[in-house]
Every structure is written in C-alpha cells, then in structure tokens.
Amino acid sequence: MQTDSVDTSTAELERLIRSGLIDTHFAPVVDRFTGEPAGYTLQHLEHGSEDSTGSASAPLRADIRASQLIGDFDASLRSIGLRAAEAAGLPTHTRLFLQAEPESLVTVEDRTDEPDRSVILQLHPERIAASPAAVLRSVRLARSQGWGIGMEEIGVDLPTAAFLPLVNPSVVTLHPGVLDITDTAHLAELIRLLHAHTERTGGVIMATGVRHEDDLEMVRALGVRFVTGPLYGGPSTAPEPLTNPPEDPLADHFSRNAAVQGTPFSATRALRRDPLVMDEPLLTAQMQSLQRRALASGGESSVVIGVFGEDQELITATRENFSVLSGSAGFVAALSGGFEEPPIPGVRSGMVDASDPLRREYAIIVVGSDWSAMVAASRRSDPGPDGRVEYDVYVTSERYTCVDAARGVLSRIRPLG
C-alpha cells in the first residue's frame, strides 16, 4: 500500500510540473547589518495556493524527497524558480536562496558567467548525512559551476551542524524553531559552533521565520546577518527588483573547494614534516587517546571517523568507545578492509576495495566545530627491530589536514537505504 501511495504522489508531482501548475513564491531576505535587501528565498507551491508563513511548501518538498525521481523533480523546480525570477525582471545580481536535493546537483547548469554565488543551493543536513560521498563530490561540482552552497534547518538539534566544516556553506540557515529555544546551554553551544564556522570561513548566518520584534533579541544574540520571515514581508509571486547592494556579504567566504579524494595519510603531505615512527602498541595507545578526547568533548556536532587497516574485528576498547560515540557525536564511521559493516549499531561504513591504499592505514579523525585532531598511520614495508611491525605516524590538529582526511574517507561511505 505504501508503494502505491508513493507512486501516486510521484505521478501527481509529474502532472503538476508538466502542466505548469507549480508557482514560485519569493520571500524577501534583509541584511540586518546594513538594513538593505539581500535577496529572496524561493518556495514552490501548487498553483493557486497561498503562503503567509513561508512553510506551506513543506508538503511538496516532502513528496519530492519520497519520490524515486527526486533528482529530476528538484532540478525541474530549480529551473521553474530561475525562470520565474527572470520573468519577474529580477536583475542577475539578485541573490536567490533555493532548497536543493543532493541528487539534482549533478545536473546543475554552468553559471560562471553570472554574478558569483548569486544562487545559493540550500542542502538539508539529513540529506547530506544520508549520502556524504555523493554530496561532497556534487557540492564541489556545483561550486565550480558558479553556484553557492548553503545548509538549512540548522540548530534545533546540534548534530545538524556536524557537516558544517566538511561542506563549508556560504550561508548557514537556522531552523525556524531556533528562535523559540529557551535552553540557554543549548543556545550557548549553538552560538559557539556557529561562530567557529563564520569566523574561520567568512560565512553568514540566516534566520528564517522571524515573526515580530521580540524575535530580534534572539537574532542579535545568535549573530544573524540575513533575516527573513513575516516581519520582513510574506512570500509573493511578484517580487520587486532590487538594486545592487553596496557590498557583498559573501565576498569574504572562503570555500577552498578541494577535491574529495585520498586517504588520511596522503592528506598529511600538506604538513611538510617527517612522520613519527611507532610500533603497534604505541600507535594503538595514540589512537585510544584521541578517542577518549572525542568522548570527553561531548561534541554532539562532531564527526568521528576510524580507519582500521584490514582488521576483521575492533579491539574491545575501540568497540566500546565507538559504541558511546555513535549515540553522542553528530556522525560516526568506521572502515576496514576486514569488514563491510562495523560491529557497532549506528556506526556508518563502506566498501574498502582490495587495491585501496586505506588497507595499509590506521587513523582516528575528529572534526568538530572549533577543534580538529587526527592520528594517521601507514604500515612500513620493512620490519623494525626484532621483526616488529612499525608505522609512519602523523599526530596533528591542523584544521584543513583533518578536514581533507575526513572528506577523503567519507568518499567511501555507503549511502543509507
């Protein structure tokens, strides 16, 4: 019965799109720092529907995500929205914010002749976590084609921020519910991780669903720059053209857009120093030390990744640590040439091919909002004294090295479903 329901929904979506029965609504975005218009968020509704709150497009988006044609439908909505903006006479410098699905990023058009990042594709954190390998590759492609990348619905749960360091969005859009949070401990942690991102990258925070003046107290406390919601005007199918702003708030955002490839040990080439040499007991102790630090940090928004050569089983201490981390960190993965699925519920994994250099490596990588660390080791070809196995080892907290290593391992993670 559920399959029939999904098929019916897919058929209805196809009918609406083919018949031109999807309207684009434009909700104004304001730069709180300058008071100037900053662009529009785009929402798609069935023809004739009204939206005074900015949330009426949610059912249509849910139907798209449930469809096997998710990429095709999302690409169609993107085209519909951009055509509507052109038909409304919006200048090309007008910044547009669109919800986007990772499956549609492989079909993005070349916008390198348009103003830089004039369209921001907003990705949902759950969609990123479901298929990080494909998402990270597609994000790099989209950026190279002139699109901006954002993340949406951040902050009600801290794990939604886990992929901020790895995706590096220009715009971090908060979940509307953040404005109603009263838990000051949660807010303090959220503010810390948000500003770790903006301080490091030059990204911008956006608040959605701003209803009244009382919401502005929270907006100011969070350091939000872009604001949208009923207080600034409801969605309309007839947006007003905007003048070119005197400054681009995203001009200082640094995306890097590095390739998603390699192994933790290959990422350490950027360190430009010689590795340490350790035997197996000391390497194991070093990896355990970083696992304990990840546990002690309590980082709900941290990404923790383990690489275990060709081990078929994890040692007891590692298994216990990763079991706890799977319930406390934002995203946890473990890979080995000796297993396809780690023996720990909630820990993600993927295939390590027979020729994959990852089979010769051991690593623990932690990427958090405001700290990162890694132990990366490669087994030496020649034995050490007394025939012992030895490893070349890097111990580092250099941010970009850890991020690049994590992205490389995530390229092997099997998607959910």
C-alpha positions in Angstrom: 0.0 0.0 0.0 2.8 2.4 0.8 4.4 1.8 -2.6 1.1 2.6 -4.3 0.9 5.8 -2.3 4.4 6.9 -3.4 3.7 6.0 -7.0 0.5 8.1 -6.9 2.4 11.0 -5.3 5.1 10.8 -8.0 2.5 10.8 -10.8 0.8 13.8 -9.3 4.1 15.7 -9.0 4.9 14.9 -12.6 1.5 16.2 -13.7 1.9 19.4 -11.7 5.3 20.1 -13.2 4.5 19.1 -16.8 1.2 21.2 -16.7 2.9 24.3 -15.3 0.9 24.1 -12.1 3.8 24.9 -9.8 4.2 28.6 -8.8 7.3 30.2 -7.4 6.9 32.5 -4.3 9.6 35.0 -3.4 10.1 35.9 0.3 12.3 38.9 1.0 15.7 38.5 2.7 17.1 41.5 4.5 20.7 42.2 5.5 20.3 43.1 9.2 23.8 44.7 9.3 23.0 47.2 6.6 19.2 47.3 6.5 19.4 46.7 2.7 17.6 43.9 0.8 19.8 40.8 0.4 17.7 38.8 -2.0 14.8 36.3 -1.9 14.1 32.8 -0.7 12.2 30.8 -3.3 9.3 28.5 -2.3 7.3 26.3 -4.7 3.6 25.8 -4.2 0.8 24.2 -6.2 -0.8 26.8 -8.5 -3.3 29.0 -6.6 -2.0 28.2 -3.1 -1.2 31.0 -0.7 1.6 31.1 1.8 1.7 33.8 4.5 4.2 32.0 6.8 6.8 30.6 4.4 6.1 27.0 5.4 3.4 26.0 3.0 5.9 24.5 0.6 6.9 21.8 3.1 4.4 19.1 1.9 5.5 19.5 -1.7 9.2 19.1 -0.6 8.3 16.0 1.4 6.7 14.4 -1.6 9.8 15.1 -3.7 12.1 13.5 -1.1 9.9 10.4 -1.0 10.0 10.0 -4.8 12.4 7.9 -6.8 12.6 10.8 -9.2 13.8 13.2 -6.5 16.7 14.5 -8.6 14.6 15.1 -11.7 11.8 16.8 -9.8 14.2 19.0 -7.8 16.1 20.1 -11.0 12.7 21.0 -12.5 11.8 23.1 -9.5 15.2 24.9 -9.8 14.5 25.7 -13.4 11.0 26.8 -12.7 12.3 29.1 -10.0 15.0 30.7 -12.1 12.6 31.2 -15.0 10.1 32.9 -12.6 12.9 35.2 -11.3 13.8 36.2 -14.9 10.1 36.7 -15.8 9.7 38.9 -12.8 12.5 41.2 -14.0 14.9 40.4 -11.2 18.4 41.5 -12.1 21.1 38.8 -12.2 22.8 40.2 -9.2 19.7 39.4 -7.1 20.7 36.6 -4.7 18.2 33.7 -4.6 18.1 31.0 -1.9 16.7 27.7 -3.1 16.1 24.4 -1.3 18.0 21.7 -3.1 18.4 18.0 -3.1 21.8 16.4 -3.5 20.5 14.2 -6.3 19.9 17.2 -8.5 23.4 18.8 -8.1 24.9 16.5 -10.9 22.7 18.4 -13.4 23.4 22.0 -12.4 23.9 24.4 -15.2 27.0 26.5 -15.8 26.6 29.9 -14.0 30.2 31.0 -14.2 29.1 34.0 -16.4 26.6 35.1 -13.8 27.5 37.1 -10.6 29.4 34.9 -8.1 27.1 32.8 -5.9 24.0 34.7 -7.0 22.0 31.5 -6.4 22.5 29.6 -3.1 21.5 26.0 -3.1 20.4 25.1 0.4 21.0 21.5 1.5 19.4 19.7 4.4 21.8 18.1 6.9 19.9 14.8 7.0 20.2 14.6 3.2 23.9 15.2 3.5 24.4 12.6 6.2 22.4 10.0 4.2 24.9 10.1 1.3 28.1 12.1 2.2 30.2 10.6 -0.6 27.9 11.7 -3.4 27.1 15.0 -1.7 30.7 16.2 -1.2 31.5 15.4 -4.8 28.4 17.1 -6.1 29.0 20.2 -4.0 32.4 20.6 -5.5 30.9 20.3 -9.0 28.2 22.9 -8.2 30.7 25.4 -6.8 33.0 25.0 -9.9 29.9 25.9 -12.0 29.3 29.2 -10.1 26.6 28.1 -7.6 26.7 29.0 -3.9 26.2 26.3 -1.3 24.2 26.7 1.9 22.9 24.4 4.6 19.4 24.8 6.0 17.4 23.9 9.2 20.4 24.0 11.4 20.4 24.3 15.2 17.3 22.8 16.8 19.4 19.6 17.2 23.2 20.2 17.5 24.1 17.2 15.3 22.5 19.1 12.3 25.7 21.2 12.4 28.1 18.2 12.1 28.8 18.7 8.4 29.4 22.5 8.5 33.2 22.1 8.5 33.1 19.5 5.7 30.5 21.2 3.4 31.7 24.7 4.3 28.5 26.5 3.4 28.5 30.2 2.5 25.1 30.6 4.3 24.1 28.7 7.4 20.3 28.9 7.6 18.8 28.2 11.0 15.7 26.1 11.7 12.8 28.5 12.5 12.4 26.7 15.8 15.7 28.1 17.0 14.0 31.4 17.7 11.9 29.6 20.3 14.6 27.7 22.1 14.8 28.6 25.8 17.5 26.2 26.9 20.5 28.5 27.4 23.0 25.7 27.5 21.9 24.6 24.0 22.0 28.1 22.7 25.5 28.7 24.1 26.8 25.6 22.4 25.0 26.5 19.1 26.4 30.1 19.2 29.9 28.7 19.8 29.8 26.3 16.8 28.1 28.8 14.5 30.7 31.4 15.1 33.6 29.0 14.9 32.3 28.5 11.3 31.7 32.1 10.4 35.0 33.3 12.0 37.0 30.7 10.1 35.3 30.9 6.7 33.6 34.2 6.4 30.2 32.5 6.1 26.9 34.2 7.0 24.1 33.1 9.4 20.5 33.4 8.2 17.4 33.3 10.4 14.1 32.2 8.9 10.6 32.6 10.3 11.2 36.0 12.0 7.7 36.9 13.1 7.9 40.0 15.3 10.2 42.4 17.1 10.6 40.0 20.1 12.4 37.5 17.8 15.1 40.1 17.1 16.5 39.7 20.6 17.4 36.1 19.7 18.5 37.1 16.2 21.0 39.6 17.7 22.3 37.1 20.3 22.9 34.5 17.6 24.9 37.0 15.4 22.5 36.5 12.5 23.1 38.7 9.4 20.4 37.6 6.9 16.8 37.6 8.1 13.5 36.6 6.5 10.0 35.9 7.7 6.6 37.7 8.2 8.3 40.7 9.9 10.0 41.5 6.6 7.2 40.6 4.3 5.4 37.5 3.2 6.1 35.4 0.1 4.8 36.9 -3.2 4.7 35.8 -6.8 5.5 39.3 -7.9 8.9 40.2 -6.3 10.3 43.7 -6.6 13.6 44.2 -8.5 16.5 45.0 -6.1 19.3 47.4 -6.6 22.9 46.0 -6.5 23.9 46.1 -2.8 27.0 48.3 -2.0 28.8 45.3 -0.6 28.5 41.5 -1.0 28.3 39.9 2.5 29.6 36.6 1.0 32.7 38.1 -0.7 34.9 37.0 2.1 33.7 33.5 2.3 36.5 31.0 1.6 35.2 27.7 0.2 38.6 26.0 -0.8 36.5 23.6 -2.9 39.3 20.9 -2.6 38.9 17.6 -4.3 37.3 14.8 -2.3 39.9 12.0 -2.6 42.8 10.3 -1.0 43.4 8.7 2.4 44.2 10.2 5.9 47.9 9.5 5.4 48.0 11.1 2.0 46.3 14.2 3.4 49.3 14.7 5.8 51.6 15.6 2.9 50.4 19.2 3.5 52.1 19.2 6.9 55.6 19.3 5.3 57.3 17.4 8.1 58.6 13.9 8.7 56.3 11.3 10.3 56.9 9.8 13.7 57.8 6.1 13.8 55.8 3.9 16.2 55.3 0.2 16.9 51.8 -1.2 17.2 51.3 -0.8 21.0 52.2 2.9 20.9 50.1 3.5 17.8 47.1 1.8 19.5 47.6 4.0 22.6 47.8 7.1 20.4 44.5 6.2 18.7 42.9 5.4 22.0 44.0 8.8 23.4 42.2 10.7 20.6 39.1 8.5 21.1 39.0 9.5 24.7 39.3 13.1 23.9 36.4 12.9 21.5 34.3 11.2 24.2 35.3 13.9 26.8 34.5 16.8 24.5 30.8 15.7 24.3 30.7 17.1 20.8 27.2 16.5 19.5 28.2 18.2 16.3 31.5 16.3 15.8 32.3 13.9 13.0 34.4 11.0 14.2 36.0 8.5 11.8 38.1 5.4 12.3 40.2 3.6 9.8 41.4 0.1 10.8 43.6 -1.3 8.0 42.4 -4.9 7.3 41.3 -5.7 10.9 38.3 -8.0 10.9 37.4 -7.0 14.5 37.9 -3.9 16.6 39.6 -4.2 19.9 37.4 -4.1 23.0 38.3 -0.5 24.0 37.7 0.8 20.5 34.4 -1.0 20.2 33.2 0.4 23.5 34.4 4.0 22.6 32.7 3.9 19.2 29.5 2.5 20.7 29.3 5.5 23.0 30.3 7.9 20.2 27.6 6.6 18.0 25.0 8.0 20.4 26.7 11.2 21.2 28.5 12.5 18.2 26.9 14.0 15.1 28.3 11.4 12.6 30.4 8.3 13.3 32.0 6.0 10.8 34.5 3.1 10.8 36.1 1.5 7.8 38.4 -1.6 7.3 39.3 -3.9 4.6 38.4 -6.7 7.0 34.7 -5.8 7.4 32.0 -4.1 5.3 29.8 -3.3 8.3 31.3 -2.4 11.6 30.1 -4.5 14.6 28.5 -1.4 16.2 24.9 -0.2 15.7 24.7 3.3 14.4 28.2 3.5 13.0 28.4 4.0 9.3 30.8 2.2 6.9 31.6 1.4 3.3 33.5 -0.8 0.9 37.3 -0.8 1.0 38.5 -2.3 -2.3 41.3 -4.8 -2.4 43.6 -2.2 -4.1 42.6 0.6 -1.8 45.6 2.1 0.0 43.4 2.6 3.0 44.0 -1.1 3.8 47.6 -0.2 4.9 46.4 2.7 7.1 45.1 3.3 10.6 43.5 6.5 11.6 41.2 8.3 14.0 39.9 11.6 12.7 37.8 14.1 14.7 36.4 17.2 13.1 34.4 19.4 15.5 33.1 22.9 15.2 36.0 24.5 16.9 38.7 21.8 17.1 40.0 19.0 15.0 42.6 16.3 15.5 43.9 13.2 13.8 46.2 10.3 14.2 47.1 8.9 10.7 49.4 5.9 10.3 50.7 3.9 7.4 52.3 0.5 7.8 56.0 0.4 6.9 57.2 -2.1 4.3 60.3 -3.1 6.2 60.1 -4.5 9.7 61.6 -2.7 12.7 64.0 -4.1 15.4 63.3 -7.7 16.3 61.0 -8.0 13.3 58.3 -5.8 14.8 55.7 -4.1 12.5 56.2 -0.4 12.5 54.2 2.6 11.3 54.9 6.0 10.0 52.5 8.2 12.1 51.3 11.8 12.0 49.6 13.3 15.0 48.1 16.7 14.1 45.4 19.2 14.9 45.9 21.2 11.7 42.4 22.0 10.7 42.4 21.6 6.9 44.5 18.5 7.0 41.9 16.9 9.3 39.0 18.1 7.1 40.6 16.9 3.9 41.3 13.5 5.5 37.7 13.2 6.7 36.4 14.1 3.3 38.6 11.5 1.6 37.4 8.7 3.9 33.7 9.9 3.6 34.0 9.4 -0.2 33.9 5.6 0.6 30.8 5.7 2.9 27.9 3.7 1.7 24.6 5.7 1.4 21.7 4.9 3.6 18.9 2.8 2.1 
